[in-house]
Amino acid sequence: MNFQLTQEQDMLVESVRSFVEKELLPHEDAVDRADSVPEELAAQIRAKAIAAGFYAFNMPEEVGGGGLDYLSQALIERELSKVSWALHVFVARPSKILMACTGQQIEDYLLPCVRGEKVDCFALTEPGAGSDANAIKTRAVRDGDDFVLNGSKHFISHAGHADFAIVFAVTDTYEHNGRQRNAVTSFLVDRDTPGMTIRRGPKCVSNRGYHTSEIFFDDCRVPASKVLGEVGKGWDVANAWLTAGRVMVAANCVGQAQRALDVSLQWAADRKQFGHAIGTYQGISFKLADMATEIRAAELLALNVAWKMDQGTMTDGEAGMAKLFASEVLGRAADQAVQIFGGMGLMDESPVERIWRNARIERIWEGTSEIQRHIISRELLRPLLR
Ligand SMILES: Cc1cc2nc3c(=O)[nH]c(=O)nc-3n(C[C@H](O)[C@H](O)[C@H](O)COP(=O)(O)OP(=O)(O)OC[C@H]3O[C@@H](n4cnc5c(N)ncnc54)[C@H](O)[C@@H]3O)c2cc1C
């Protein structure tokens, strides 16, 4: 096996790392304290990301994106995640699901998102339907040339900044193995569409400045021309993208865990107790060794799975393994970092407190750890169970 990155990949990592250090990290503390990103700063980051050629790095070249393979995308995600999502998000990767756009949708949604002129949000989760996404209750009923949407969504990231939402709604039901299932359709809904209201959601402990919203649909009329993909085939549109997203979350977790290790190493070398650097005591140095070992394993898994995605051989279970393992390694690394910092690890003056808070979301969004274990075990058992 060849684990060597290409020269282009090494250069890409170097330039994203330097972008994060120069353009993003200096703002992280202020954004976290204010729990908001000033509009001018968001615009400035977006403009600099476009100029640097990072914007829409996940989209194919033929629509104006970076045209990078998944392995290179994972390397970028690893570096970007060394700063909070509140800032990372403005070096945007538009939802890849927009590649399902056809006809006028390409001009109205896909291309403006790739150029950084429009921003999307992904609206699936509802108060009664989280892990069990098929239980969504938002309904879209056909009425002439339109669909009429009623229902609500919550936890929708970045909806406050979005120009439109990719909304999942039930358009029909059918029977599968004796159970009633929902046929779901995805829609492109502009934020100023009458009948759609976006309201800031509760404050979140992770990634302050990166907000979620509740979205309400009250007889919201959406033209049939705004159906993304085919009617009733919303899961087909969503699933390929969600699976790839899990690999990118894994890469994000590796970057955050590496940051936890880097600051812990420095602290362990600088902080003296009983006359010596605390890193000279095995109680601390073994924690550092365990963190480094687990992070390396998580990195190899995340990059291997990204590489398999490029080869077209990745399975859902493998994407789940990468997300599960890397997010749990991050959780342990962030917790150990707090322990190594002692009391200072819980104070908002140290970066560790923020890393610890931000780490917590990674085991929940894009499919919880429990759901990843379901996906992995189902894949293992499928050939054996009758
Ligand atoms: C900050 C944030 C941003 C988000 N951004 C978005 C977004 O942009 N768009 C979007 O659509 N959604 C978004 N989400 C929603 C996110 O994907 C869900 O929170 C996640 O899927 C879990 O759903 P839930 O919170 O309703 O938990 P639940 O599904 O209620 O789960 C609660 C607990 O039960 C466990 N559980 C559930 N079912 C099972 C089972 N069968 N077996 C074992 N354990 C189970 C879960 O693992 C979890 O531990 C976001 C969430 C947060 C917190």
The ligand as an SDF file (V2000), in Angstrom:
LIG
                    3D

 53 58  0  0  0  0  0  0  0  0999 V2000
  -25.9420   21.6910   16.1770 C   0  0  0  0  0  0  0  0  0  0  0  0
  -26.7730   20.8090   15.3240 C   0  0  0  0  0  0  0  0  0  0  0  0
  -26.8130   21.0450   13.9550 C   0  0  0  0  0  0  0  0  0  0  0  0
  -27.6210   20.2480   13.1310 C   0  0  0  0  0  0  0  0  0  0  0  0
  -27.7170   20.5480   11.7900 N   0  0  0  0  0  0  0  0  0  0  0  0
  -28.6600   19.9180   11.0490 C   0  0  0  0  0  0  0  0  0  0  0  0
  -28.9500   20.3390    9.7230 C   0  0  0  0  0  0  0  0  0  0  0  0
  -28.3180   21.2700    9.1860 O   0  0  0  0  0  0  0  0  0  0  0  0
  -29.9350   19.7170    9.0360 N   0  0  0  0  0  0  0  0  0  0  0  0
  -30.6630   18.6850    9.5770 C   0  0  0  0  0  0  0  0  0  0  0  0
  -31.5490   18.1730    8.8980 O   0  0  0  0  0  0  0  0  0  0  0  0
  -30.3940   18.2300   10.8380 N   0  0  0  0  0  0  0  0  0  0  0  0
  -29.4320   18.8370   11.5810 C   0  0  0  0  0  0  0  0  0  0  0  0
  -29.1740   18.4220   12.8710 N   0  0  0  0  0  0  0  0  0  0  0  0
  -29.9220   17.2960   13.4080 C   0  0  0  0  0  0  0  0  0  0  0  0
  -29.0680   16.0780   13.7000 C   0  0  0  0  0  0  0  0  0  0  0  0
  -28.7590   15.3900   12.5090 O   0  0  0  0  0  0  0  0  0  0  0  0
  -29.8360   15.2340   14.7290 C   0  0  0  0  0  0  0  0  0  0  0  0
  -29.7170   15.9070   15.9670 O   0  0  0  0  0  0  0  0  0  0  0  0
  -29.3360   13.8090   14.8320 C   0  0  0  0  0  0  0  0  0  0  0  0
  -29.6260   13.0910   13.6720 O   0  0  0  0  0  0  0  0  0  0  0  0
  -29.9710   13.0750   16.0290 C   0  0  0  0  0  0  0  0  0  0  0  0
  -31.3500   13.2660   16.0900 O   0  0  0  0  0  0  0  0  0  0  0  0
  -32.0060   13.7680   17.4680 P   0  0  0  0  0  0  0  0  0  0  0  0
  -31.2150   14.8970   17.9840 O   0  0  0  0  0  0  0  0  0  0  0  0
  -33.4520   14.0000   17.2220 O   0  0  0  0  0  0  0  0  0  0  0  0
  -31.8090   12.5820   18.4750 O   0  0  0  0  0  0  0  0  0  0  0  0
  -32.7390   11.2600   18.6110 P   0  0  0  0  0  0  0  0  0  0  0  0
  -32.9190   10.6390   17.2860 O   0  0  0  0  0  0  0  0  0  0  0  0
  -33.9470   11.6100   19.4070 O   0  0  0  0  0  0  0  0  0  0  0  0
  -31.7980   10.3270   19.4630 O   0  0  0  0  0  0  0  0  0  0  0  0
  -31.6600   10.4640   20.8920 C   0  0  0  0  0  0  0  0  0  0  0  0
  -30.7320    9.3460   21.3610 C   0  0  0  0  0  0  0  0  0  0  0  0
  -31.3410    8.0720   21.0550 O   0  0  0  0  0  0  0  0  0  0  0  0
  -30.4560    7.2970   20.2760 C   0  0  0  0  0  0  0  0  0  0  0  0
  -31.2190    6.4690   19.3530 N   0  0  0  0  0  0  0  0  0  0  0  0
  -32.1910    6.8320   18.5040 C   0  0  0  0  0  0  0  0  0  0  0  0
  -32.6260    5.7760   17.8040 N   0  0  0  0  0  0  0  0  0  0  0  0
  -31.9070    4.7080   18.2290 C   0  0  0  0  0  0  0  0  0  0  0  0
  -31.8640    3.3310   17.8900 C   0  0  0  0  0  0  0  0  0  0  0  0
  -32.6660    2.8020   16.9570 N   0  0  0  0  0  0  0  0  0  0  0  0
  -30.9750    2.5330   18.5350 N   0  0  0  0  0  0  0  0  0  0  0  0
  -30.1410    3.0320   19.4620 C   0  0  0  0  0  0  0  0  0  0  0  0
  -30.1330    4.3330   19.8270 N   0  0  0  0  0  0  0  0  0  0  0  0
  -30.9960    5.1690   19.2100 C   0  0  0  0  0  0  0  0  0  0  0  0
  -29.5740    8.3080   19.5400 C   0  0  0  0  0  0  0  0  0  0  0  0
  -28.3770    7.7190   19.1070 O   0  0  0  0  0  0  0  0  0  0  0  0
  -29.3800    9.3520   20.6350 C   0  0  0  0  0  0  0  0  0  0  0  0
  -28.3900    8.9160   21.5090 O   0  0  0  0  0  0  0  0  0  0  0  0
  -28.3450   19.1860   13.6970 C   0  0  0  0  0  0  0  0  0  0  0  0
  -28.2670   18.9290   15.0790 C   0  0  0  0  0  0  0  0  0  0  0  0
  -27.5130   19.7310   15.8880 C   0  0  0  0  0  0  0  0  0  0  0  0
  -27.5090   19.4540   17.3690 C   0  0  0  0  0  0  0  0  0  0  0  0
  1  2  1  0
  2  3  1  0
  2 52  2  0
  3  4  2  0
  4  5  1  0
  4 50  1  0
  5  6  2  0
  6  7  1  0
  6 13  1  0
  7  8  2  0
  7  9  1  0
  9 10  1  0
 10 11  2  0
 10 12  1  0
 12 13  2  0
 13 14  1  0
 14 15  1  0
 14 50  1  0
 15 16  1  0
 16 17  1  0
 16 18  1  0
 18 19  1  0
 18 20  1  0
 20 21  1  0
 20 22  1  0
 22 23  1  0
 23 24  1  0
 24 25  2  0
 24 26  1  0
 24 27  1  0
 27 28  1  0
 28 29  2  0
 28 30  1  0
 28 31  1  0
 31 32  1  0
 32 33  1  0
 33 34  1  0
 33 48  1  0
 34 35  1  0
 35 36  1  0
 35 46  1  0
 36 37  1  0
 36 45  1  0
 37 38  2  0
 38 39  1  0
 39 40  1  0
 39 45  2  0
 40 41  1  0
 40 42  2  0
 42 43  1  0
 43 44  2  0
 44 45  1  0
 46 47  1  0
 46 48  1  0
 48 49  1  0
 50 51  2  0
 51 52  1  0
 52 53  1  0
M  END
$$$$
